[in-house]
Amino acid sequence: MKFHWFLPTTGDSRAIVGGGHGLHRAHGHSAAEVYRPPSVDYLGQIARSAEQLGFEAVLTPTGTFCEDAWLVTSALTQVTKRLKFLVAFRPGALSPTLAAQMAATYQRISDGRLLLNIVTGGETTEQKRFGDHLSKDERYARTDEFLSIVRGAWEGPFDFKGTYYDVEGAQVAESPSPVPELYFGGSSAAAGPVAAKHVNVYLTWGEPPSQVATKLDWIRELAAAQGRTLRFGIRLHVITRDTSGEAWEEAQRLLDRIDPADIASAKAILGRSDSVGQQRMLALHQGFDHGKARELEIHPNLWAGVGLVRGGAGTALVGSHQEVADLIEEYASLGIEEFVLSGYPHLEEAYWFGEGVLPELRRRGLFEAPVPVLRSA
């Protein structure tokens, strides 16, 4: 199994930093909560810690209220040695040939440490900010063409004429080595065929294992029809402590610091989303306004509290290091090989997981630390 961490490019705090997927940033209402801006120095601390602890890569999000993922991570390649960067970006925001060129350059300056997270976009209002007025199904159809051109340009020259793109002789100065792996998520009927055709790793948000199993079977069937086999990953938050009681106390602390006004605002905005995945996340805490953290335990040690104010991934693994490892094993039994994790604050929670859960998984024979990359001379 591979474990990835997260770079909080909207900022960080000891409270849940809401926002994402079209939401403005919100980070609690207690005067005791200190907001940590997403400076290169702070993000560099997280990246270096993730590298030291044994994480494979760090996911860097995309959106209006994030710092740009390409620029931030390219800076961080200079203060890390082995760590890979899973850069999220939207196909509709740049040309496919330019994306191919950017990725090829990135691989050369980083010694091959780029991974790409393709975000087709599920929030219409957010897409319109970038001049994208296509419907959701049209966006997935465009992503299909986009990825065909990107892969073609890496091998180029490549000609393509479709509904959304018309390129002649697309190519890059030098093919990237290695070719960046493509990560992609989507729960709608339009998303599945694109994943099956193009990507290396299909990502799902952290739904209960029974729901995840159904989704993975769907993608496996689509990929098999294309003669392909994909890997699977899952996006989750995590709260892990030496004991279960301590972990749930932390979940309660986070919940108590959420402003009810932020919950109401997030619910109203995300409720208008045309993202199937987002609606599935919202359903996990439907009807909850305030109360005890354990009321949002939707599966043993799986907590839906983060999604009250945060768009996108809204569930967390919560428990002792052994309990969290058990749930990771349960997901792994379904075919999940990669775990993209985060926690508040991201610097401290990386250590809780890296020093608590990873050694437990290593003892079980389920994890080996990544092999260091030899930098070019």
Secondary structure, 3 states (H helix, E strand, C coil): CEEEEECCCCCECCCCCEEECCEEEECCCCCCCCCECCCHHHHHHHHHHHHHHCCCEEEECCCCCCCCHHHHHHHHHHHCCCCEEEEEECHHHCCHHHHHHHHHHHHHHHCCCEEEEECCCCCHHHHHHCCCCCCHHHHHHHHHHHHHHHHHHHHCCEEEECCCCEEEEECCCCCCCCCCCEEEECCCCCHHHHHHHHCCEEEEECCCHHHHHHHHHHHHHHHHHCCCCCEEEEEEEEEEECCHHHHHHHHHHHHHCCCHHHHHHHHHHHCCCCCHHHHHHHHCCCCCCCCCHHHHEEECCEECHHHHCECCCCCEEEEEHHHHHHHHHHHHHHCEEEEEEECCCHHHHHHHHHHHHHHHHHHCCCCCCCCCCCCCC
